Amino acid sequence: MSAAPAVTDTPAPAPDNGTDRRSAGARILRALLTQRIALLAVLIAVVVVTFFVMDSGGYLTAAYDFDYMSASLINAVPLAMLGLAELLVILSGRGGIDLSVGATVSLAGMVFGFMYGEWGWPLWIAIVLTALFGALLGAVNGFLVAYVGFPALIATLATYYAYKSLAIVVNDQQPISTPAIQRLFSLSRSVELPVIGAYIPNVPLGIFTFLLPTGVVVWLLLNRTAYGRRVYAIGTNDVAARWSGQPVRDSRFKVYVYAGLISGLVAVVTVAQFASARPDAGVSGSGMALPAITIAVLGGVAITGGIGRVAGVVLATLLVVWLNAGILLAFAGNEGSQYQLLALGSVLVFAALLNGLTTRRYGGAR
């Protein structure tokens, strides 16, 4: 009988902690590049913590606290809404973009000023007709892009100049500031939330009356309707969508109509915030189009189309608004507004580079 072979206990190899750390770091990097929501959440935390530290060190001209952050959200309402408008347009692909949203806000705001401030029409009728007027202006863009075949950049740049000019001449360059218009400023007030309102700062009313409904409708449109799936399809490959029987032109036309409708609602928001219908409301300074496009791209909307989410646009708006709010306190006088433009341009370049890197390496962010 042969003896049983001896059993030797071979020690398991020790784990390579360096390799584990590198693989964990690679997973985290991949998650941040492919999950735009996670990346934006991290960036928001970094911005807020940075300004809180600067505030505690006495480097800011005023307090950067939760009350200030909440008050600055009044600027998030029009920016996020126009970011959602750009989301729809850019998603449709073929270089989709709308440079005329700011001019649409100006012209639609003047129309609203006439209807509600000068002619005394009921508020709800004036709001609905202003939104429809914005949709009509967007339909002009959609017709030029979808049916005539103009490049979106050229078509919306042309209508930007046209709408801006009409807004200036329609009332001889004068704003409309009647008592009825001035009373609309109450729509911009901050309100206390029920139940938890005693523990957190008041929140601008426009978030609930304009931004939240717009965000919900756009989300439902893109994620719960056949039309939304068509928009993603034509943005990804409109040739394949056309061969599969999808109405490419009609779908692309409608995104510009919806973008114009949202811009019309933003016109009402800006009239309430300024307590005046101003002909330069959407085009003064750097205008509203550049921040809206920046927010859309930063939120993960691919310039090539077919990729983008509502949540990304909302988080990108918070990042830009709270970054701008901190920059204003970091510099004395009017210097802050100039550095805001620098930050906006830098964020746009960063977002475009990040989108390109993500698309090449991982096939696009989610």
Secondary structure per residue as TSV (DSSP state, phi and psi in degrees):
chain	resnum	aa	ss	phi	psi
A	1	M	-	360.0	124.0
A	2	S	-	-78.9	149.0
A	3	A	-	-74.9	144.3
A	4	A	-	-67.8	141.6
A	5	P	-	-63.3	144.0
A	6	A	-	-68.8	139.5
A	7	V	-	-99.9	123.6
A	8	T	-	-112.0	135.9
A	9	D	-	-84.8	106.3
A	10	T	-	-88.3	119.4
A	11	P	-	-64.0	139.6
A	12	A	-	-68.0	144.6
A	13	P	-	-62.6	139.9
A	14	A	-	-66.9	139.4
A	15	P	-	-63.8	140.9
A	16	D	-	-86.0	97.3
A	17	N	H	-62.8	-33.4
A	18	G	H	-64.7	-42.6
A	19	T	H	-64.5	-42.2
A	20	D	H	-60.9	-41.6
A	21	R	H	-65.5	-40.7
A	22	R	H	-65.3	-41.2
A	23	S	H	-67.5	-37.4
A	24	A	H	-65.9	-40.6
A	25	G	H	-63.9	-38.7
A	26	A	H	-65.2	-38.6
A	27	R	H	-65.6	-40.7
A	28	I	H	-65.2	-43.3
A	29	L	H	-62.2	-43.2
A	30	R	H	-62.9	-40.7
A	31	A	H	-63.9	-41.0
A	32	L	H	-68.6	-34.4
A	33	L	H	-77.3	-34.0
A	34	T	H	-96.1	-21.3
A	35	Q	-	-109.1	90.9
A	36	R	H	-62.4	-31.5
A	37	I	H	-60.9	-44.7
A	38	A	H	-63.7	-43.3
A	39	L	H	-61.8	-44.8
A	40	L	H	-64.6	-39.3
A	41	A	H	-60.7	-41.7
A	42	V	H	-65.4	-44.4
A	43	L	H	-63.6	-40.2
A	44	I	H	-61.3	-44.8
A	45	A	H	-61.5	-41.7
A	46	V	H	-62.9	-45.4
A	47	V	H	-62.1	-48.0
A	48	V	H	-64.4	-46.0
A	49	V	H	-63.1	-40.4
A	50	T	H	-59.2	-46.7
A	51	F	H	-73.4	-29.8
A	52	F	H	-65.2	-40.8
A	53	V	H	-65.9	-43.0
A	54	M	H	-62.5	-37.8
A	55	D	H	-65.2	-44.9
A	56	S	H	-65.6	-26.4
A	57	G	T	-87.4	-0.7
A	58	G	T	78.4	23.9
A	59	Y	-	-93.0	-2.8
A	60	L	S	-109.5	155.2
A	61	T	S	-78.9	-13.8
A	62	A	S	-154.1	173.4
A	63	A	-	-73.7	129.6
A	64	Y	-	-102.0	94.4
A	65	D	S	-131.9	-174.6
A	66	F	H	-66.3	-33.0
A	67	D	H	-64.3	-42.6
A	68	Y	H	-67.1	-41.2
A	69	M	H	-62.0	-41.2
A	70	S	H	-66.8	-41.9
A	71	A	H	-64.1	-34.3
A	72	S	H	-70.1	-13.3
A	73	L	G	-66.5	-13.8
A	74	I	G	-60.0	-30.4
A	75	N	G	-76.7	-18.5
A	76	A	H	-74.4	-25.0
A	77	V	H	-62.3	-58.5
A	78	P	H	-67.2	-36.0
A	79	L	H	-65.1	-45.1
A	80	A	H	-66.0	-39.3
A	81	M	H	-64.5	-43.3
A	82	L	H	-70.5	-30.6
A	83	G	H	-62.4	-37.6
A	84	L	H	-67.7	-36.4
A	85	A	H	-62.2	-43.8
A	86	E	H	-67.8	-32.9
A	87	L	H	-56.1	-48.2
A	88	L	H	-61.1	-45.2
A	89	V	H	-69.0	-46.9
A	90	I	H	-67.9	-34.3
A	91	L	H	-57.5	-30.2
A	92	S	T	-72.1	-8.6
A	93	G	-	77.4	-170.1
A	94	R	T	55.6	40.3
A	95	G	T	69.7	26.6
A	96	G	-	-59.3	130.6
A	97	I	-	-164.8	153.1
A	98	D	-	-130.1	100.4
A	99	L	T	-82.2	-5.7
A	100	S	T	-95.7	3.3
A	101	V	H	-61.3	-39.0
A	102	G	H	-65.2	-43.2
A	103	A	H	-67.3	-34.3
A	104	T	H	-62.7	-40.8
A	105	V	H	-60.2	-43.6
A	106	S	H	-64.0	-49.6
A	107	L	H	-68.9	-43.8
A	108	A	H	-65.0	-34.5
A	109	G	H	-64.1	-38.6
A	110	M	H	-66.6	-39.9
A	111	V	H	-62.3	-42.9
A	112	F	H	-62.0	-40.4
A	113	G	I	-60.1	-40.2
A	114	F	I	-66.0	-48.2
A	115	M	I	-66.0	-46.8
A	116	Y	I	-91.7	-40.4
A	117	G	I	-83.7	-38.8
A	118	E	I	-96.4	-42.7
A	119	W	S	-94.3	-11.4
A	120	G	-	73.1	26.1
A	121	W	-	-69.9	153.2
A	122	P	-	-56.6	146.5
A	123	L	H	-59.8	-46.3
A	124	W	H	-65.9	-35.0
A	125	I	H	-67.1	-42.0
A	126	A	H	-63.4	-39.0
A	127	I	H	-66.3	-46.6
A	128	V	H	-62.2	-45.3
A	129	L	H	-68.2	-33.2
A	130	T	H	-65.8	-42.1
A	131	A	H	-62.7	-41.5
A	132	L	H	-66.9	-35.7
A	133	F	H	-64.9	-41.0
A	134	G	H	-61.0	-39.3
A	135	A	H	-63.4	-36.9
A	136	L	H	-63.6	-42.8
A	137	L	H	-63.6	-38.3
A	138	G	H	-67.0	-32.5
A	139	A	H	-63.8	-33.3
A	140	V	H	-61.6	-45.1
A	141	N	H	-60.9	-46.4
A	142	G	H	-61.9	-39.6
A	143	F	I	-64.0	-44.2
A	144	L	I	-64.2	-38.6
A	145	V	I	-81.7	-49.9
A	146	A	I	-81.0	-37.3
A	147	Y	I	-105.9	-37.5
A	148	V	I	-81.7	-31.1
A	149	G	-	94.5	14.7
A	150	F	-	-67.1	144.8
A	151	P	-	-60.5	138.6
A	152	A	H	-58.0	-37.8
A	153	L	H	-59.6	-45.1
A	154	I	H	-72.9	-44.2
A	155	A	H	-62.6	-47.6
A	156	T	H	-76.5	-24.4
A	157	L	H	-68.3	-39.9
A	158	A	H	-64.5	-45.0
A	159	T	H	-71.0	-28.1
A	160	Y	H	-56.8	-49.6
A	161	Y	H	-66.0	-39.0
A	162	A	H	-66.5	-48.5
A	163	Y	H	-67.2	-38.0
A	164	K	H	-62.6	-43.3
A	165	S	H	-64.3	-44.1
A	166	L	H	-62.9	-38.8
A	167	A	H	-62.9	-33.2
A	168	I	H	-75.9	-41.4
A	169	V	H	-87.9	-16.8
A	170	V	T	-63.5	-27.8
A	171	N	T	-129.8	31.3
A	172	D	T	56.7	44.2
A	173	Q	T	66.4	11.2
A	174	Q	-	-101.9	139.1
A	175	P	-	-74.4	165.2
A	176	I	B	-110.4	113.1
A	177	S	-	-131.1	51.3
A	178	T	-	-71.1	163.6
A	179	P	H	-55.1	-38.3
A	180	A	H	-62.4	-41.4
A	181	I	H	-66.4	-41.1
A	182	Q	H	-64.9	-32.5
A	183	R	H	-69.4	-18.6
A	184	L	G	-67.0	-12.6
A	185	F	G	-57.7	-22.8
A	186	S	G	-63.6	-22.2
A	187	L	G	-69.3	-15.8
A	188	S	G	-95.7	1.6
A	189	R	-	-70.8	162.4
A	190	S	E	-94.4	144.7
A	191	V	E	-125.2	156.1
A	192	E	-	-88.4	130.6
A	193	L	-	-73.2	145.8
A	194	P	T	-67.2	150.8
A	195	V	T	70.0	-59.8
A	196	I	T	-99.2	1.7
A	197	G	T	-61.7	-27.4
A	198	A	T	-73.3	-14.2
A	199	Y	T	-108.4	-10.6
A	200	I	S	-129.9	160.0
A	201	P	-	-64.5	157.5
A	202	N	-	-64.3	150.9
A	203	V	E	-116.6	138.2
A	204	P	E	-55.5	135.8
A	205	L	T	-62.0	-33.3
A	206	G	H	-59.6	-23.2
A	207	I	I	-62.8	-37.2
A	208	F	I	-89.9	-30.3
A	209	T	I	-87.7	-25.3
A	210	F	I	-125.3	-54.5
A	211	L	I	-67.9	-50.4
A	212	L	H	-61.2	-47.9
A	213	P	H	-60.0	-39.6
A	214	T	H	-64.0	-44.5
A	215	G	H	-62.4	-41.7
A	216	V	H	-64.9	-43.9
A	217	V	H	-64.4	-43.3
A	218	V	H	-64.8	-40.7
A	219	W	H	-62.3	-46.2
A	220	L	H	-62.7	-40.7
A	221	L	H	-60.7	-43.7
A	222	L	H	-81.8	-29.7
A	223	N	H	-110.3	-12.0
A	224	R	S	-128.8	12.8
A	225	T	S	-130.5	155.7
A	226	A	H	-64.4	-33.3
A	227	Y	H	-62.8	-41.4
A	228	G	H	-60.4	-41.4
A	229	R	H	-64.7	-34.4
A	230	R	H	-66.3	-38.4
A	231	V	H	-62.1	-45.5
A	232	Y	H	-62.6	-38.2
A	233	A	H	-66.7	-46.9
A	234	I	H	-71.5	-27.4
A	235	G	H	-70.7	-32.3
A	236	T	H	-76.2	-47.2
A	237	N	H	-160.2	96.1
A	238	D	H	-73.7	-23.3
A	239	V	H	-66.8	-47.0
A	240	A	H	-63.8	-38.9
A	241	A	H	-63.4	-39.3
A	242	R	H	-66.5	-41.9
A	243	W	H	-68.9	-23.7
A	244	S	T	-87.0	5.1
A	245	G	T	91.3	13.3
A	246	Q	-	-79.9	141.5
A	247	P	-	-77.4	82.1
A	248	V	H	-64.0	-48.9
A	249	R	H	-62.8	-45.2
A	250	D	H	-63.1	-41.8
A	251	S	H	-64.7	-42.6
A	252	R	H	-69.0	-36.8
A	253	F	H	-60.1	-42.2
A	254	K	H	-68.6	-31.9
A	255	V	H	-63.9	-33.6
A	256	Y	H	-72.1	-33.8
A	257	V	H	-64.0	-45.7
A	258	Y	H	-65.1	-37.7
A	259	A	H	-63.6	-40.0
A	260	G	H	-66.1	-38.7
A	261	L	H	-62.0	-44.7
A	262	I	H	-62.4	-39.8
A	263	S	H	-62.9	-35.3
A	264	G	H	-63.3	-39.5
A	265	L	H	-67.2	-37.9
A	266	V	H	-62.2	-33.6
A	267	A	H	-58.8	-41.4
A	268	V	H	-64.3	-41.3
A	269	V	H	-61.1	-45.2
A	270	T	H	-69.4	-35.9
A	271	V	H	-61.5	-42.0
A	272	A	H	-66.0	-40.8
A	273	Q	H	-67.1	-39.6
A	274	F	H	-85.7	-10.4
A	275	A	T	53.9	32.9
A	276	S	S	-168.1	140.9
A	277	A	B	-88.9	104.8
A	278	R	-	-103.8	135.5
A	279	P	T	-68.6	-14.5
A	280	D	T	-111.5	18.1
A	281	A	T	-57.8	-39.1
A	282	G	T	-102.1	-1.0
A	283	V	T	-125.4	-4.6
A	284	S	S	-69.3	152.0
A	285	G	T	63.8	-130.0
A	286	S	T	-83.6	-1.2
A	287	G	T	76.9	177.8
A	288	M	T	-95.5	-17.8
A	289	A	H	-68.1	-45.8
A	290	L	H	-60.9	-48.9
A	291	P	H	-61.6	-36.9
A	292	A	H	-64.8	-43.8
A	293	I	H	-65.5	-40.6
A	294	T	H	-59.4	-45.2
A	295	I	H	-63.7	-42.1
A	296	A	H	-62.8	-47.2
A	297	V	H	-67.8	-42.7
A	298	L	H	-62.3	-32.4
A	299	G	T	-75.5	1.7
A	300	G	T	102.1	7.7
A	301	V	-	-76.9	121.7
A	302	A	-	-75.1	130.6
A	303	I	T	-59.0	-29.4
A	304	T	T	-76.7	-10.1
A	305	G	S	96.6	164.1
A	306	G	S	84.7	-7.1
A	307	I	-	-133.7	129.2
A	308	G	-	161.9	149.0
A	309	R	-	-137.2	150.9
A	310	V	H	-64.2	-42.6
A	311	A	H	-60.5	-37.3
A	312	G	H	-63.5	-40.1
A	313	V	H	-65.0	-42.0
A	314	V	H	-64.7	-46.3
A	315	L	H	-65.8	-38.5
A	316	A	H	-62.7	-35.3
A	317	T	H	-63.4	-45.1
A	318	L	H	-59.9	-42.0
A	319	L	H	-61.2	-48.5
A	320	V	H	-66.6	-42.9
A	321	V	H	-65.3	-46.2
A	322	W	H	-73.6	-29.1
A	323	L	H	-66.6	-46.9
A	324	N	H	-62.5	-39.2
A	325	A	H	-62.9	-39.3
A	326	G	H	-70.7	-37.7
A	327	I	H	-62.2	-38.9
A	328	L	H	-59.0	-34.0
A	329	L	H	-85.9	-13.9
A	330	A	H	-83.1	-15.0
A	331	F	S	-130.2	146.3
A	332	A	S	-83.7	152.0
A	333	G	T	67.4	-141.6
A	334	N	T	-91.9	3.8
A	335	E	H	-62.9	-33.5
A	336	G	H	-58.9	-40.1
A	337	S	H	-65.6	-32.9
A	338	Q	H	-70.1	-39.9
A	339	Y	H	-70.6	-23.9
A	340	Q	H	-61.3	-41.8
A	341	L	H	-64.3	-40.3
A	342	L	H	-62.1	-43.9
A	343	A	H	-64.7	-38.7
A	344	L	H	-63.8	-45.0
A	345	G	H	-64.6	-40.1
A	346	S	H	-64.8	-41.2
A	347	V	H	-63.4	-39.2
A	348	L	H	-64.0	-44.6
A	349	V	H	-63.7	-44.3
A	350	F	H	-59.2	-44.5
A	351	A	H	-65.2	-41.9
A	352	A	H	-64.6	-43.1
A	353	L	H	-64.8	-39.8
A	354	L	H	-65.6	-42.3
A	355	N	H	-62.2	-41.9
A	356	G	H	-64.2	-43.3
A	357	L	H	-63.7	-44.0
A	358	T	H	-63.9	-41.5
A	359	T	H	-66.0	-40.3
A	360	R	H	-69.1	-40.7
A	361	R	H	-89.7	-36.4
A	362	Y	H	-126.2	1.7
A	363	G	S	82.8	17.2
A	364	G	-	110.2	147.2
A	365	A	-	-83.8	158.3
A	366	R	-	-115.9	360.0
